Every structure is written in C-alpha cells, then in structure tokens.
C-alpha cells in the first residue's frame, strides 16, 4: 500500500514516515499543498492520503476539495485541529477519517 503523507513539520513527518515504512507501507512525503495533486495523480498512484490541514502554502481543506474533484483516493485527515466543527467539516468535504494529533503510527496503520 502506498501512502502520501502531507505534513510540513519535520518533527512530525520524519517519525511518521519512518514508522509507516517499518509497518510495511510505501511512503511518499510532501510538505506543501501545491505538491499534493501532482503526487496523487502521478503514475503508480497513491492508495491513501494522510493530510495535515495546516500547510504553509494553503489550507488542507482546500486541498481536500481539490483531491475530491479529481480522485476518490481515501483521505485521512491527521491534524492538530480537533474541534468538533473541524472534524465535521472535514468529513462532510469527503475525508474518510479524521485523526487528531498526537496520534500513534500504530493507530494510523490500523486505520
């Protein structure tokens, strides 16, 4: 399974990527909203997107809208935004799941 990790904070992305690889996943990592669609649409494809909402060049909810216009790839929002309203909006926009930081790699692997 090939996972796209969309996370701009190296303190979060590095252990997450390493943990997912240890759990047997192929992982691609990007840190900017502008990099998501090229990665999703690239040859070989992505099986799941782990999407942070706070990105330096755009909002993750806008990225989710863009993904949904072009693809039905499963998207798990993995973010620090834990308010009920944020979770509901993310799910209504088409996220398949919503996980609030901090979370464990084991939890994500299970999802």
Secondary structure, 3 states (H helix, E strand, C coil): CEEEEECCCHHHHHHHHHHHHHCCCEEEEECCHHHHHHHHHCCCCCCEEEECCEECCEEHHHHHHHHHHHCCCEEEEEECCCCHHHHHHHHHCCCCEEEECCCCHHHHHHC
